[in-house]
Amino acid sequence: MALQDYETALVTGASSGIGAAVVRALCAAGKKVHAVARRQDRLDALAAETGCIPHVLDLRDQAALYDTLGALDVDILINNAGLGRGFEDFTTTPAADIDVTIQVNVLAALHVVRACVGGMKERQRGHIFNIGSVAGLYPVNSAVYGASKGAVHLMSQNLRVELAGTGIRVTEICPGRIETEFFETAFDDDEAKAKFTKGFNIMQPEDISDAIMYAADAPWRVNVGLIEMTPTEQYLGGGNITPVPGR
Ligand SMILES: NC(=O)c1ccc[n+]([C@@H]2O[C@H](COP(=O)([O-])OP(=O)(O)OC[C@H]3O[C@@H](n4cnc5c(N)ncnc54)[C@H](OP(=O)(O)O)[C@@H]3O)[C@@H](O)[C@H]2O)c1
């Protein structure tokens, strides 16, 4: 059971960035691909380009999520839709930013898996990809985003345990910075956005879809559990010291 044995795929967050790149790669590999996001114009353009099947859906609408996704047979799930807020200062992060980050990155991600995994079990065929982040593995600079991606990390680890014996594979992808619309959503001003995206060779969405296709195409005996990937010029950790004023 490798890529050639899977027939259908579902990609959430397909209207831009990583999601759109994975839709292109899966369609090119001959899969029937369901593409989910809120922006219809983007999905329609992607459908015209690739032949994917668009589903306009706000994943925060739980009833609509189960109605739409529960009706699909999904072999490969790319659980990708997400956003980051709260990178500036936790004390001033609007409450609504905390809520939307958790609603999409955690709650919707859990319900998307739940909507698809029953059918995978019945067909004894499935591969779940959860798009986490290095922010789910290491401290970065958003308690909100880090909390959401930390949850994705442990969801992935625990799914491996809960799905033991079903034949369903689970892969978590933990990227560093990628040039996508993520940073348009994350920051309200261009200067803050530029600090995160300029001055180094940032990864491209296709770098992530390449990694996903590698894990999907590994022989069935292999479960690629976690892929951590950063730009060569981005590293995590380090010995920065910030003195506390007055001490
Ligand atoms: N870019 C990075 O540096 C980076 C690094 C690590 C991890 N990630 C993760 O990678 C994933 C994909 O992000 P990206 O970088 O490709 O950013 P992106 O280009 O902004 O894509 C985010 C996708 O999520 C969809 N989405 C957001 N809220 C949604 C909702 N309520 N319902 C349905 N779809 C929703 C968006 O579509 P609509 O707006 O059309 O709904 C869009 O297609 C996210 O989980 C992100 O946390 C990104």
The ligand as an SDF file (V2000), in Angstrom:
LIG
                    3D

 48 52  0  0  0  0  0  0  0  0999 V2000
    4.0280   29.2390    5.9940 N   0  0  0  0  0  0  0  0  0  0  0  0
    4.7700   28.8180    7.0160 C   0  0  0  0  0  0  0  0  0  0  0  0
    5.8520   29.3520    7.2770 O   0  0  0  0  0  0  0  0  0  0  0  0
    4.3090   27.6530    7.8410 C   0  0  0  0  0  0  0  0  0  0  0  0
    5.2430   27.0530    8.7040 C   0  0  0  0  0  0  0  0  0  0  0  0
    4.8380   25.9650    9.4740 C   0  0  0  0  0  0  0  0  0  0  0  0
    3.5530   25.4690    9.3780 C   0  0  0  0  0  0  0  0  0  0  0  0
    2.6530   26.0800    8.5360 N   0  0  0  0  0  0  0  0  0  0  0  0
    1.3050   25.5150    8.4890 C   0  0  0  0  0  0  0  0  0  0  0  0
    1.0040   25.1370    7.1620 O   0  0  0  0  0  0  0  0  0  0  0  0
   -0.4130   25.0970    6.9980 C   0  0  0  0  0  0  0  0  0  0  0  0
   -0.7740   25.7590    5.6740 C   0  0  0  0  0  0  0  0  0  0  0  0
   -0.4450   27.1250    5.7410 O   0  0  0  0  0  0  0  0  0  0  0  0
    0.2480   27.9280    4.5410 P   0  0  0  0  0  0  0  0  0  0  0  0
    1.5930   28.2940    4.9730 O   0  0  0  0  0  0  0  0  0  0  0  0
    0.0720   27.2130    3.2770 O   0  0  0  0  0  0  0  0  0  0  0  0
   -0.6270   29.2890    4.6120 O   0  0  0  0  0  0  0  0  0  0  0  0
   -1.7800   29.8680    3.6800 P   0  0  0  0  0  0  0  0  0  0  0  0
   -1.2810   30.0570    2.3030 O   0  0  0  0  0  0  0  0  0  0  0  0
   -2.3010   31.0570    4.4250 O   0  0  0  0  0  0  0  0  0  0  0  0
   -2.8770   28.7060    3.6600 O   0  0  0  0  0  0  0  0  0  0  0  0
   -3.7900   28.4970    4.7100 C   0  0  0  0  0  0  0  0  0  0  0  0
   -4.9720   27.7310    4.1590 C   0  0  0  0  0  0  0  0  0  0  0  0
   -5.8930   27.4400    5.2360 O   0  0  0  0  0  0  0  0  0  0  0  0
   -7.2070   27.7690    4.7990 C   0  0  0  0  0  0  0  0  0  0  0  0
   -8.0600   28.1190    5.9210 N   0  0  0  0  0  0  0  0  0  0  0  0
   -7.7980   28.9890    6.9160 C   0  0  0  0  0  0  0  0  0  0  0  0
   -8.8510   29.0840    7.7350 N   0  0  0  0  0  0  0  0  0  0  0  0
   -9.8000   28.2390    7.2630 C   0  0  0  0  0  0  0  0  0  0  0  0
  -11.1170   27.8960    7.6710 C   0  0  0  0  0  0  0  0  0  0  0  0
  -11.7080   28.4600    8.7410 N   0  0  0  0  0  0  0  0  0  0  0  0
  -11.8050   26.9820    6.9430 N   0  0  0  0  0  0  0  0  0  0  0  0
  -11.2510   26.4150    5.8310 C   0  0  0  0  0  0  0  0  0  0  0  0
  -10.0100   26.7100    5.4000 N   0  0  0  0  0  0  0  0  0  0  0  0
   -9.2930   27.6160    6.1170 C   0  0  0  0  0  0  0  0  0  0  0  0
   -7.0060   28.9440    3.8380 C   0  0  0  0  0  0  0  0  0  0  0  0
   -8.0720   29.0100    2.8860 O   0  0  0  0  0  0  0  0  0  0  0  0
   -9.2390   30.0920    2.8590 P   0  0  0  0  0  0  0  0  0  0  0  0
   -8.6850   31.3760    3.4240 O   0  0  0  0  0  0  0  0  0  0  0  0
   -9.6180   30.1790    1.4050 O   0  0  0  0  0  0  0  0  0  0  0  0
  -10.3000   29.4850    3.7110 O   0  0  0  0  0  0  0  0  0  0  0  0
   -5.7390   28.5360    3.1110 C   0  0  0  0  0  0  0  0  0  0  0  0
   -6.0440   27.6890    2.0170 O   0  0  0  0  0  0  0  0  0  0  0  0
   -1.0160   25.7580    8.2340 C   0  0  0  0  0  0  0  0  0  0  0  0
   -1.5090   24.7550    9.1040 O   0  0  0  0  0  0  0  0  0  0  0  0
    0.1790   26.4670    8.8620 C   0  0  0  0  0  0  0  0  0  0  0  0
    0.0280   26.6150   10.2550 O   0  0  0  0  0  0  0  0  0  0  0  0
    3.0060   27.1420    7.7600 C   0  0  0  0  0  0  0  0  0  0  0  0
  1  2  1  0
  2  3  2  0
  2  4  1  0
  4  5  1  0
  4 48  2  0
  5  6  2  0
  6  7  1  0
  7  8  2  0
  8  9  1  0
  8 48  1  0
  9 10  1  0
  9 46  1  0
 10 11  1  0
 11 12  1  0
 11 44  1  0
 12 13  1  0
 13 14  1  0
 14 15  2  0
 14 16  1  0
 14 17  1  0
 17 18  1  0
 18 19  2  0
 18 20  1  0
 18 21  1  0
 21 22  1  0
 22 23  1  0
 23 24  1  0
 23 42  1  0
 24 25  1  0
 25 26  1  0
 25 36  1  0
 26 27  1  0
 26 35  1  0
 27 28  2  0
 28 29  1  0
 29 30  1  0
 29 35  2  0
 30 31  1  0
 30 32  2  0
 32 33  1  0
 33 34  2  0
 34 35  1  0
 36 37  1  0
 36 42  1  0
 37 38  1  0
 38 39  2  0
 38 40  1  0
 38 41  1  0
 42 43  1  0
 44 45  1  0
 44 46  1  0
 46 47  1  0
M  CHG  2   8   1  16  -1
M  END
$$$$
